[in-house]
Amino acid sequence: MRDAIKESGRASLHLLSGAAIAILCYLMVGVAVFTAFLTATVIGAGVLPESVLLLRRLAGWERRRTAARTGTPVPEAYLPLEGPLPARVRTAVTDPATGRDLIWAAAQLLYGMGVWFASLVLWPPALLVDGVVTGLAGRRPVVLPLIGRLADLGAEWSRALLTPTPAAARAAVLAARVEELTATRAGAVAAHGAELRRIERDLHDGTQARLVALSMRIGLAKRAYDSDPVAARKLLDDAQTQAEEALAELRHVVRGIHPPILTDRGLTGAVRALAASSGLEVEVSVTGLADHTPGDRPEQLDASRAPGGRPEHVDVARAAAARAPAAVEAAAYFVVAEALTNAAKHSGATRASVALIREPTALRARVADEGRGGAEAGESGGSGLVGMRRRVAALDGTVRLTSPEGGPTVIEVELPCVW
């Protein structure tokens, strides 16, 4: 009996909040009429998107309330109200979810108040029958469970009205995807612009300056060759040194664009080279990938096709050695390089691990260190992590960072690709 009373009390609170929402829906009717009038006059069209947002918040409250009652979330599928005013008004009018929210608000006026009043009617006989007759006889309550059923009935009606149609859900997913791609494209453009500026700065401040100095020394050596051969020889030695330094800087710039070791040894060999030169004790594990010889690209696997164009038997080991696209390899390489650099500089760790895993439709790279942790995710996580996220997002990949205080720090990247 005690449990039945508690459950009925919780159900009554749920019904009471539903009645409060029904009152708000009644007020929403006035807002809708006022908004329709202003929109018809064109001058007040800007009120329409704000009214729709208010309706969405009210429906969101009902979704959370229903989910708390049933234990199952109620999905939502809204088109984003963004952009200039005409676009927002158009979205507010054409979004199918707006129509469903309006239907729910109108229905909530009826069943929200109806089930609440029905529960009020049931409480007196429940206290009389279950509290006195059934309770004294030690039997199961009869009337109190009906209050819980009323709450469940109201929750099911709300779920049925607020659950988006499959078409609306697909449209919302598509809109969210477009928004995500727009953001990742902007990030990729920003990262590309920053990379071009870095290359230009490196060439202008480093290599170009050294080449200018080299040209001047060669000119001075030519002038001094007849009158002072010793000085000319020293100038030529200096010029040779500067030429070697300029060549080293050019190689550094080239490695920043696309590391040659990726072309020569593939991703696994390049990552092993990074691990060997990182200054940490790094354990590298590889699943489904192999080292490659220069020029061994994935398209070479087509050499096993017959003249008629029909694929013949392909060796399993050779198929496992297929390489990911160059852009995917480069992104994974730079992620591993940045993660190991951060671990060596900031984590205080002495050991780290790198895992490269080939999956049917993706390449996964996982870097973990045993340092102090505390790395920040998001745009505040430093230029290295931000650049990593933008590089991966440009390829429609994902980055997961786990770095609690005290460690360990784990960076896991998944890059979609076709093998």
C-alpha positions in Angstrom: 0.0 0.0 0.0 2.9 2.4 0.8 4.4 1.8 -2.6 1.1 2.4 -4.3 0.6 5.7 -2.5 4.1 6.8 -3.5 3.6 5.8 -7.1 0.3 7.6 -7.2 1.8 10.7 -5.7 4.5 10.7 -8.4 1.9 10.2 -11.1 -0.2 13.1 -9.7 2.9 15.4 -9.8 3.4 14.3 -13.4 -0.3 15.1 -14.2 -0.1 18.4 -12.4 2.9 19.5 -14.5 1.0 18.4 -17.6 -1.9 20.6 -16.5 0.6 23.5 -16.1 1.9 22.9 -19.6 -1.7 22.8 -20.9 -2.2 26.3 -19.4 1.0 27.5 -21.2 -0.4 25.9 -24.4 -3.5 28.0 -23.9 -1.4 31.1 -23.7 0.5 29.8 -26.7 -2.7 29.9 -28.7 -2.9 33.7 -28.1 0.8 34.0 -29.1 0.1 32.1 -32.3 -2.9 34.3 -33.2 -0.9 37.4 -32.5 2.1 36.1 -34.5 -0.2 35.2 -37.5 -1.6 38.7 -37.5 1.8 40.3 -37.4 3.2 38.0 -40.1 0.2 38.8 -42.3 1.1 42.5 -42.1 4.6 41.6 -43.2 6.0 44.3 -40.9 6.0 41.9 -37.9 7.3 38.8 -39.7 10.4 38.8 -37.5 8.1 37.7 -34.6 7.4 34.3 -36.3 10.8 32.6 -35.8 10.9 33.7 -32.2 7.4 32.3 -31.6 8.4 29.1 -33.2 11.4 28.9 -30.9 9.2 29.5 -27.9 6.9 26.7 -29.1 10.0 24.4 -29.5 11.1 25.1 -25.9 7.6 24.3 -24.6 7.5 21.0 -26.6 11.1 20.3 -25.4 9.9 20.6 -21.8 7.1 18.1 -22.6 9.6 15.7 -24.2 11.8 15.7 -21.1 8.8 15.3 -18.9 7.5 12.3 -21.0 11.0 10.8 -21.1 11.3 11.0 -17.3 7.9 9.2 -16.9 8.5 6.5 -19.5 12.2 6.1 -19.2 12.6 6.4 -23.0 13.8 9.7 -24.7 11.5 11.3 -27.1 13.4 12.3 -30.3 13.2 15.7 -31.9 13.9 16.7 -35.5 13.9 20.5 -36.0 15.4 22.4 -38.9 17.8 25.1 -37.7 16.4 28.6 -37.5 19.5 30.4 -38.7 20.6 32.9 -41.4 18.8 36.1 -42.5 15.2 36.9 -41.5 13.6 35.6 -44.8 15.4 32.3 -44.5 14.3 31.9 -40.8 10.7 32.8 -41.6 10.7 30.3 -44.5 12.2 27.5 -42.3 9.7 28.3 -39.5 6.8 27.9 -41.9 8.0 24.9 -43.9 9.4 22.8 -41.0 7.1 19.8 -40.6 8.0 19.7 -36.9 6.4 23.1 -36.3 3.0 21.7 -37.5 3.3 18.7 -35.2 4.2 21.0 -32.3 1.1 23.0 -33.0 -1.1 19.9 -33.1 0.4 18.7 -29.8 -0.2 22.1 -28.2 -3.9 22.1 -29.2 -4.3 18.5 -28.0 -2.5 19.2 -24.8 -5.2 21.7 -23.9 -7.7 18.8 -23.8 -5.9 15.8 -22.5 -3.5 17.6 -20.3 -6.3 19.1 -18.2 -8.6 16.1 -18.7 -6.3 13.5 -17.2 -5.4 15.9 -14.3 -9.1 16.4 -13.4 -9.7 12.7 -13.8 -7.0 12.0 -11.2 -8.6 14.5 -8.8 -11.8 12.6 -9.2 -10.1 9.3 -8.4 -8.3 10.4 -5.3 -11.3 10.5 -2.9 -12.5 7.0 -3.8 -8.9 5.8 -3.8 -8.4 7.0 -0.2 -11.7 5.5 0.8 -11.5 2.1 -1.0 -7.8 1.5 -0.9 -7.0 3.3 2.3 -9.8 1.8 4.4 -11.5 -1.2 2.9 -8.6 -2.8 0.9 -5.9 -1.6 3.2 -7.5 -3.0 6.3 -8.1 -6.3 4.5 -4.5 -6.5 3.5 -5.4 -6.7 -0.2 -3.8 -5.1 -3.3 -5.0 -1.5 -4.0 -7.6 -1.2 -6.7 -8.1 2.5 -7.4 -4.7 4.0 -6.8 -3.1 2.2 -9.8 -5.6 3.9 -12.1 -3.9 7.3 -11.3 -0.6 5.9 -12.6 -2.3 4.6 -15.7 -3.7 8.1 -16.4 -0.2 9.5 -16.2 1.1 6.8 -18.5 -1.8 7.5 -20.9 -0.9 11.2 -21.0 2.7 10.4 -21.6 1.9 8.0 -24.4 -0.3 10.6 -26.1 2.5 13.2 -25.9 5.0 10.7 -27.3 2.8 9.9 -30.2 2.2 13.5 -31.0 5.8 14.8 -30.6 7.7 11.9 -32.2 8.8 13.3 -35.6 7.8 11.5 -38.8 10.5 9.6 -40.7 10.6 12.3 -43.4 11.0 15.0 -40.8 13.7 13.1 -39.1 15.6 12.6 -42.4 15.3 16.3 -43.2 16.6 17.3 -39.8 19.5 14.9 -40.1 20.3 16.2 -43.5 20.2 19.8 -42.3 22.4 19.0 -39.3 24.8 17.2 -41.7 24.9 20.3 -44.0 25.6 22.5 -41.1 28.4 20.2 -39.9 29.9 20.1 -43.3 29.7 23.9 -43.6 31.6 24.2 -40.3 34.2 21.6 -41.2 34.7 23.2 -44.6 35.3 26.6 -42.9 37.8 25.0 -40.6 39.5 23.3 -43.5 39.7 26.5 -45.4 41.1 28.3 -42.3 43.6 25.5 -41.8 44.7 25.6 -45.4 45.1 29.4 -45.3 47.2 29.1 -42.1 49.3 26.4 -43.7 49.9 28.5 -46.8 51.0 31.5 -44.6 53.3 29.3 -42.6 55.0 27.9 -45.8 55.2 31.4 -47.2 56.8 32.7 -44.0 59.2 29.8 -43.8 60.3 30.3 -47.4 60.5 34.1 -47.1 62.2 34.4 -43.7 64.4 31.3 -44.0 65.2 29.8 -47.4 64.9 33.0 -49.4 67.1 35.0 -47.0 69.8 32.3 -47.2 69.6 32.1 -51.0 70.1 35.9 -51.2 73.1 35.7 -48.9 74.4 32.8 -50.9 74.1 34.8 -54.1 75.9 37.8 -52.5 78.8 35.6 -51.3 79.2 34.0 -54.7 79.4 37.5 -56.2 82.0 38.6 -53.7 84.0 35.4 -54.3 84.0 36.1 -58.1 85.3 39.6 -57.5 88.0 38.5 -55.1 89.0 35.4 -57.2 91.8 37.2 -59.1 93.1 39.5 -56.4 92.7 37.4 -53.3 92.2 33.6 -54.0 92.4 32.7 -50.3 89.5 35.1 -49.4 87.6 33.9 -52.4 88.0 30.3 -51.3 86.7 31.2 -47.8 83.7 32.9 -49.3 83.0 29.9 -51.5 83.2 27.6 -48.4 80.7 29.9 -46.6 78.5 29.8 -49.7 78.6 26.0 -49.7 77.6 26.0 -46.0 74.7 28.3 -46.6 73.6 26.3 -49.6 73.5 23.2 -47.4 71.5 25.1 -44.7 69.0 26.4 -47.4 68.6 22.8 -48.7 67.9 21.6 -45.1 65.3 24.3 -44.6 63.7 23.4 -48.0 63.5 19.8 -46.8 61.9 20.9 -43.6 59.2 22.9 -45.5 58.6 19.9 -47.8 58.1 17.6 -44.8 55.5 20.1 -43.4 53.5 19.8 -46.7 53.8 16.0 -47.2 56.5 14.0 -45.5 58.6 12.1 -48.1 58.9 9.2 -45.7 55.1 8.6 -46.2 55.8 8.0 -49.9 58.9 5.9 -49.3 57.9 3.7 -46.4 54.1 4.1 -46.0 52.3 5.1 -42.8 53.6 2.3 -40.6 57.2 3.0 -41.5 56.7 6.7 -41.0 55.1 6.3 -37.6 57.9 4.0 -36.5 60.4 6.6 -37.5 58.4 9.2 -35.5 58.4 6.9 -32.5 62.1 6.3 -32.7 62.9 10.1 -32.8 60.3 11.3 -30.3 62.5 11.2 -27.2 59.9 8.9 -25.5 59.8 5.1 -25.2 57.1 4.5 -27.7 55.4 1.1 -28.4 53.9 0.9 -31.9 51.3 -1.7 -32.7 49.8 -2.2 -36.2 46.7 -4.2 -37.2 46.0 -4.8 -40.9 48.7 -2.6 -42.3 52.2 -3.2 -43.5 55.3 -1.3 -44.6 55.6 -0.4 -48.3 58.2 0.1 -50.8 58.5 3.4 -52.7 55.6 4.1 -55.1 53.5 1.3 -53.8 50.1 2.9 -53.8 46.7 1.1 -53.4 45.8 1.4 -57.1 48.7 -1.0 -57.9 46.5 -3.8 -56.6 44.5 -3.6 -59.8 47.5 -5.2 -61.5 46.0 -8.6 -60.6 43.0 -8.0 -63.0 42.7 -10.1 -66.1 42.7 -8.4 -69.5 39.0 -8.7 -69.7 38.6 -6.4 -66.7 37.3 -9.2 -64.3 39.2 -9.5 -61.0 41.2 -12.6 -60.5 42.5 -14.2 -57.3 44.2 -11.5 -55.1 46.6 -12.7 -52.4 45.2 -12.0 -48.9 48.5 -10.7 -47.6 48.9 -8.3 -50.4 45.3 -7.1 -50.0 46.0 -6.5 -46.3 48.9 -4.3 -47.3 46.7 -2.0 -49.3 47.4 1.6 -48.5 44.9 4.3 -47.5 44.6 7.4 -49.7 47.4 9.8 -49.4 45.3 12.5 -47.6 44.3 10.0 -45.0 47.8 8.8 -44.5 49.1 12.4 -44.1 46.3 13.2 -41.6 47.1 10.2 -39.5 50.8 10.9 -39.7 50.4 14.5 -38.5 48.0 13.5 -35.7 50.6 11.0 -34.4 53.4 13.5 -34.8 51.4 16.2 -32.9 50.3 13.8 -30.2 53.8 12.6 -29.5 55.2 16.1 -29.6 52.7 17.2 -27.0 53.4 14.2 -24.9 57.1 14.9 -24.9 56.7 18.6 -24.2 53.8 18.8 -21.7 52.8 15.5 -20.2 55.9 14.6 -18.3 55.6 11.1 -19.5 58.5 8.7 -20.4 56.4 6.2 -22.2 53.7 6.3 -24.9 51.9 3.9 -27.2 50.7 4.3 -30.8 48.2 1.9 -32.4 47.3 1.9 -36.1 44.2 -0.2 -36.9 42.7 -0.9 -40.3 39.0 -1.2 -40.3 36.7 -2.1 -43.3 35.7 1.5 -43.9 38.2 3.6 -41.8 41.7 4.0 -40.5 42.0 4.4 -36.7 45.0 5.9 -34.9 45.3 5.9 -31.2 48.0 7.6 -29.2 48.3 7.2 -25.4 50.8 8.5 -22.9 51.2 7.9 -19.1 51.7 11.6 -18.3 49.9 14.0 -16.0 46.9 14.6 -18.2 44.8 17.7 -18.2 44.8 18.3 -22.0 41.8 20.4 -23.0 39.4 19.5 -25.7 37.7 21.9 -28.0 38.9 25.2 -29.4 40.6 26.1 -26.2 42.9 23.1 -26.3 45.9 24.8 -27.9 46.8 25.4 -31.6 48.2 21.9 -32.0 44.9 20.2 -30.9 42.8 22.7 -32.8 44.9 22.1 -36.0 44.5 18.4 -35.5 40.8 18.6 -35.2 40.5 20.8 -38.3 42.7 18.5 -40.3 40.7 15.4 -39.4 37.3 17.2 -39.8 38.3 18.1 -43.3 38.3 14.4 -44.1 35.0 13.8 -42.3 36.8 12.1 -39.5 36.4 12.2 -35.7 38.8 13.0 -32.8 38.2 11.8 -29.3 40.4 13.1 -26.5 40.4 11.7 -23.0 42.7 13.4 -20.5 41.7 13.4 -16.9 43.8 15.1 -14.3 46.6 12.7 -13.4 46.4 11.0 -16.8 46.5 9.0 -18.9 45.9 11.0 -22.1 44.4 9.2 -25.0 43.8 10.7 -28.4 41.9 8.5 -30.8 41.2 9.5 -34.4 39.0 7.7 -37.0 39.4 8.6 -40.6 36.9 7.2 -43.1 38.5 5.8 -46.3 38.0 3.1 -49.0 40.7 0.4 -49.2 
